[in-house]
Amino acid sequence: MIEGVRVKKLKVIPDERGRLMEMLRADDDLFVKFGQVYMTTAYPGVVKGWHYHKKQIDNMVVIRGMMKVVLYDSRKDSKTCGEVNEFFIGEHNPALVQIPPFVYHGFKCISEEESIAINCPTEVYNYDKPDEFRVDPHKNDIPYDWKRKDG
């Protein structure tokens, strides 16, 4: 696994009224600090990526549908430089993926319906000077192909 990336398996607690799933708690060992909470979605087959942050740590959970979340470590000083990680998270595999600064990340909706993710980053979004650095999802130096892999 890429250095600094952490995964927390999430537990769904169902009863006759519905279900509950805690995502991130202030007493979790992976909790750093609170910046904001936001929702992002993707339609079936859509790729949103690649980007990285210089300060922000992301804590991403997919709450509807399924997403393939992919990370790429381009940090020259990292023991895992050049490594790619894929996580298939969502309704069928509830987990939180924590993404450290300078790690490229993106996601693709792999369900037949719109997928919804909640992110709880450590920083608030700065509209004047965003901590977000993007590259094209398909034309770049990242050794990853977003196509579905059958077999």
Residue pairs with C-beta under 8 A, 6 or more apart in sequence:
1 7
1 80
1 83
1 85
2 71
2 73
2 78
2 80
2 83
2 85
2 103
3 73
3 75
3 78
3 79
3 80
3 100
4 78
4 100
4 103
5 71
5 85
5 97
5 98
5 99
5 100
5 103
6 30
6 97
6 98
7 87
7 95
7 96
7 97
7 98
8 24
8 28
8 30
8 95
8 96
8 98
9 94
9 95
10 21
10 22
10 23
10 61
10 94
10 95
10 96
11 21
11 22
11 94
12 19
12 20
12 21
12 94
13 19
13 20
13 21
21 63
21 94
23 59
23 61
23 96
23 118
23 120
24 30
24 31
24 59
24 61
24 96
24 120
25 31
26 34
30 59
30 96
30 98
32 57
32 122
33 122
34 120
34 122
35 56
35 120
35 121
35 122
35 123
35 124
35 125
36 120
36 121
36 123
36 124
36 125
37 118
37 119
37 120
38 118
38 119
38 121
38 125
39 116
39 117
39 118
39 119
40 48
40 116
40 117
40 119
41 114
41 115
41 116
41 117
42 48
42 67
42 107
42 108
42 109
42 114
42 115
42 117
43 109
43 114
44 109
44 110
44 111
44 112
44 113
44 114
45 108
45 109
46 108
46 109
47 106
47 107
47 108
47 137
47 138
47 146
48 106
48 107
48 108
48 137
49 70
49 104
49 105
49 106
49 107
49 108
49 137
50 72
50 104
50 105
50 106
50 134
50 135
50 136
50 137
50 140
50 142
51 104
51 105
51 106
51 132
51 133
51 134
51 135
52 74
52 101
52 102
52 103
52 104
52 105
52 132
52 133
53 101
53 102
53 121
53 123
53 131
53 132
53 133
54 101
54 102
54 131
54 133
55 101
55 122
55 123
55 131
56 101
56 121
56 122
56 123
56 131
57 98
57 99
57 100
57 101
57 121
57 122
58 97
58 98
58 99
58 105
58 119
58 120
58 121
59 96
59 97
59 98
59 99
59 119
59 120
59 121
59 122
60 69
60 89
60 96
60 97
60 98
60 99
60 107
60 117
60 118
60 119
61 89
61 94
61 95
61 96
61 97
61 117
61 118
61 119
62 69
62 89
62 90
62 91
62 94
62 115
62 116
62 117
62 118
63 90
63 91
63 116
63 117
63 118
64 90
64 91
64 113
64 114
64 115
64 116
65 90
65 91
65 109
65 110
65 111
65 113
65 114
65 115
65 116
66 88
66 89
66 90
66 91
66 92
66 93
66 109
66 110
66 111
66 115
67 88
67 89
67 90
67 107
67 108
67 109
67 110
67 111
67 115
67 117
68 86
68 87
68 88
68 107
68 108
68 110
69 86
69 87
69 88
69 89
69 97
69 105
69 106
69 107
70 84
70 85
70 86
70 87
70 105
70 106
70 107
70 108
70 144
70 146
71 84
71 85
71 87
71 97
71 99
71 103
71 104
71 105
72 83
72 84
72 103
72 104
72 105
72 142
72 143
72 144
73 80
73 81
73 82
73 83
73 84
73 103
73 104
74 81
74 82
74 102
74 103
74 104
74 142
75 81
75 102
75 103
82 143
84 142
84 143
84 144
87 95
87 97
88 110
89 95
89 97
90 111
90 115
91 111
99 105
104 135
104 142
106 137
106 146
107 117
108 146
109 115
110 148
123 131
135 142
137 146
138 146
